[in-house]
Amino acid sequence: MSWWRAALPGTQLIRRGSGSARQLGQAAGAAASGMGNSTSSSLGKSATAPVNQIQETISDNCVVIFSKTSCSYCTMAKKLFHDMNVNYKVVELDMLEHGSQFQDALYKMTGERTVPRIFVNGTFIGGATDTHRLHKEGKLLPLVHQCYLKKSKRKEFQ
């Protein structure tokens, strides 16, 4: 599965709502089941291949926030996307059985262990401060739109 693959066909660009929790990672390497402002606590039930599971989650969702429930910066980042009416996938690392292994994998991928670790359109954009900066510069929403445009084009050719 490609690291850069856009979100699953049939999702909408802007849709508000909490969505239902997605069951992700029932077995090693399971892919996300769709978009939404959802939280996954089942990612990583297996300790195998956290990088693969992370990459699949990122490729299956236009916006992914790797977070911890007690992190104020994570809350700030989630609120930003919520206030912009943009769907996002949240993976709460402190709710995962192997969350520390996923955090280690994110460190290898991004160079930092801190949360949130935010990916838009398959690309790591940084943490909460970086995300707010992109938003203030008017660059965040275009990145999100790019993901949905790619998804729409792929849907046309299927």
GIFEN-V352091 format. One record per pair of residues at least 24 apart in sequence whose C-alpha atoms are under 8 Angstrom apart, sorted by sequence separation. I is the first residue (numbers start at 0). J is the second residue. D is the distance in Angstrom with one decimal. If there is no record, write none. Layout:
<<I | J | D> <I | J | D>>
This chain:
<<10 | 34 | 6.5> <28 | 52 | 5.0> <31 | 55 | 7.2> <62 | 86 | 7.0> <63 | 87 | 5.6> <64 | 88 | 6.1> <65 | 89 | 5.9> <66 | 90 | 5.9> <67 | 91 | 4.9> <119 | 143 | 6.3> <27 | 52 | 7.1> <30 | 55 | 5.5> <31 | 56 | 5.5> <34 | 59 | 7.9> <62 | 87 | 4.7> <63 | 88 | 4.6> <64 | 89 | 4.8> <65 | 90 | 4.8> <66 | 91 | 4.8> <67 | 92 | 5.5> <68 | 93 | 6.8> <120 | 145 | 7.1> <7 | 33 | 6.2> <29 | 55 | 7.7> <30 | 56 | 6.1> <33 | 59 | 7.0> <34 | 60 | 5.9> <61 | 87 | 7.0> <62 | 88 | 6.1> <63 | 89 | 5.9> <64 | 90 | 6.3> <65 | 91 | 6.1> <66 | 92 | 5.9> <67 | 93 | 5.4> <68 | 94 | 7.9> <120 | 146 | 5.0> <6 | 33 | 7.5> <7 | 34 | 7.5> <28 | 55 | 7.4> <32 | 59 | 7.9> <33 | 60 | 7.0> <34 | 61 | 7.9> <60 | 87 | 7.3> <63 | 90 | 7.5> <65 | 92 | 6.7> <66 | 93 | 7.9> <67 | 94 | 7.8> <119 | 146 | 7.8> <6 | 34 | 7.3> <24 | 52 | 7.1> <31 | 59 | 5.9> <60 | 88 | 6.7> <30 | 59 | 7.1> <31 | 60 | 7.6> <76 | 115 | 7.5> <73 | 114 | 6.6> <72 | 114 | 7.5> <73 | 115 | 5.1> <72 | 115 | 6.8> <70 | 114 | 7.6> <67 | 114 | 7.0> <42 | 90 | 7.5> <53 | 101 | 7.7> <66 | 114 | 5.5> <67 | 115 | 7.4> <39 | 88 | 7.9> <65 | 114 | 6.6> <66 | 115 | 4.8> <36 | 86 | 5.2> <37 | 87 | 7.0> <38 | 88 | 6.4> <39 | 89 | 6.4> <40 | 90 | 6.7> <65 | 115 | 5.4> <66 | 116 | 6.9> <76 | 126 | 7.9> <35 | 86 | 5.0> <36 | 87 | 4.8> <37 | 88 | 5.3> <38 | 89 | 4.6> <39 | 90 | 5.0> <40 | 91 | 6.3> <44 | 95 | 7.2> <46 | 97 | 6.1> <49 | 100 | 6.9> <50 | 101 | 7.3> <64 | 115 | 6.3> <65 | 116 | 5.1> <76 | 127 | 5.1> <2 | 54 | 5.8> <6 | 58 | 6.4> <7 | 59 | 5.8> <34 | 86 | 6.6> <35 | 87 | 5.7> <36 | 88 | 5.5> <37 | 89 | 5.8> <38 | 90 | 5.6> <39 | 91 | 6.5> <40 | 92 | 7.7> <43 | 95 | 6.4> <44 | 96 | 6.1> <45 | 97 | 7.5> <49 | 101 | 5.6> <64 | 116 | 5.8> <65 | 117 | 6.4> <75 | 127 | 6.8> <79 | 131 | 7.6> <2 | 55 | 7.1> <5 | 58 | 5.6> <6 | 59 | 4.4> <7 | 60 | 7.1> <34 | 87 | 6.8> <35 | 88 | 6.1> <36 | 89 | 7.0> <38 | 91 | 6.7> <42 | 95 | 6.5> <43 | 96 | 6.8> <44 | 97 | 6.8> <64 | 117 | 4.6> <4 | 58 | 4.8> <5 | 59 | 6.1> <6 | 60 | 4.5> <34 | 88 | 6.7> <40 | 94 | 5.3> <41 | 95 | 6.3> <43 | 97 | 5.8> <46 | 100 | 7.4> <50 | 104 | 5.7> <63 | 117 | 5.8> <64 | 118 | 6.5> <73 | 127 | 6.7> <76 | 130 | 7.2> <0 | 55 | 7.1> <2 | 57 | 7.3> <3 | 58 | 5.7> <4 | 59 | 6.8> <5 | 60 | 6.6> <6 | 61 | 5.4> <40 | 95 | 5.4> <43 | 98 | 7.2> <49 | 104 | 6.5> <50 | 105 | 7.6> <62 | 117 | 7.4> <63 | 118 | 5.2> <72 | 127 | 5.8> <76 | 131 | 7.6> <2 | 58 | 5.5> <5 | 61 | 6.3> <62 | 118 | 5.7> <63 | 119 | 6.6> <1 | 58 | 7.0> <61 | 118 | 7.8> <62 | 119 | 4.6> <43 | 101 | 7.7> <61 | 119 | 5.6> <62 | 120 | 6.5> <61 | 120 | 4.9> <62 | 121 | 8.0> <60 | 120 | 7.6> <61 | 121 | 6.9> <57 | 118 | 6.8> <58 | 120 | 7.7> <57 | 120 | 7.8> <58 | 121 | 5.7> <57 | 121 | 5.6> <15 | 81 | 7.5> <15 | 84 | 5.5> <14 | 84 | 6.2> <15 | 85 | 7.0> <13 | 84 | 5.8> <14 | 85 | 6.4> <15 | 86 | 6.9> <13 | 85 | 5.2> <14 | 86 | 6.3> <12 | 85 | 7.1> <13 | 86 | 6.6> <12 | 86 | 7.7> <62 | 143 | 7.3> <61 | 143 | 6.6> <61 | 146 | 5.8> <61 | 147 | 7.3> <5 | 120 | 6.6> <5 | 121 | 7.3> <3 | 120 | 7.3> <4 | 121 | 7.2> <3 | 121 | 5.1> <2 | 121 | 6.5> <3 | 122 | 7.9> <12 | 144 | 7.2> <12 | 147 | 6.0> <11 | 147 | 7.7> <6 | 146 | 7.3> <5 | 146 | 5.8> <6 | 147 | 7.3> <5 | 147 | 7.3> <8 | 150 | 6.3> <7 | 150 | 7.2> <8 | 151 | 7.3> <5 | 149 | 6.5> <6 | 150 | 6.2> <5 | 150 | 5.5> <8 | 153 | 7.9> <8 | 154 | 6.1>>
